[in-house]
Amino acid sequence: MDFGRKMDYSTIDSRMFILSISFNLKETKLKDIIKNENNRYANLNI
């Protein structure tokens, strides 16, 4: 029973780890997109 419980926790941990990695990747991509948009807007104003 303990072994099964440990297995459940490990799979949950790995899923959370994968989710956090994918979230971080999306966040950095969003920041890059926003940065590019801001740069383009600044160039238009000049």
ChimeraX attribute file (.defattr): number of C-alpha atoms within 10 A of each C-alpha:
attribute: neighborCount
match mode: 1-to-1
recipient: residues
	/A:1	6
	/A:2	7
	/A:3	7
	/A:4	9
	/A:5	9
	/A:6	11
	/A:7	12
	/A:8	11
	/A:9	11
	/A:10	12
	/A:11	11
	/A:12	12
	/A:13	12
	/A:14	11
	/A:15	12
	/A:16	12
	/A:17	12
	/A:18	12
	/A:19	12
	/A:20	12
	/A:21	12
	/A:22	11
	/A:23	12
	/A:24	12
	/A:25	12
	/A:26	12
	/A:27	12
	/A:28	11
	/A:29	12
	/A:30	12
	/A:31	12
	/A:32	12
	/A:33	12
	/A:34	12
	/A:35	12
	/A:36	12
	/A:37	12
	/A:38	12
	/A:39	12
	/A:40	11
	/A:41	11
	/A:42	10
	/A:43	9
	/A:44	8
	/A:45	7
	/A:46	5
